[in-house]
C-alpha cells in the first residue's frame, strides 16, 4: 500500500505544482515539486523493501494489487517529470529565468 499511497501523493503534489505555476505562484509550484519528490522517495523505499524480500528468497506473489501499485508508481514518476517541464514553461511565459 505504500507504493499506492505515496505514488498517489506524488502525482497529486505534481498536479498542484502545475496549478500553482498556472496562477504565477512559482514558489508554491517549487514547494509542491519538492513534496512530490519526497513522496516518490517514500514510494521507492516501499518498492526497495519488496525487492529486497524477494532477493532474499522470500516468495512474492504477483497479485493485481502489486501490479496496480507498480503502475501507480510509474505513472507518478512520469507525471512528476512532466510537471517540472510544465512549471518551467509557465515560468518562461512569465519571464522568469529557468534553471
HELIX and SHEET records of a PDB file:
HELIX    1   1 UNK A    2  UNK A   22  1                                  21    
HELIX    2   2 UNK A   26  UNK A   55  1                                  30    
HELIX    3   3 UNK A   64  UNK A   93  1                                  30    
END                                                                             
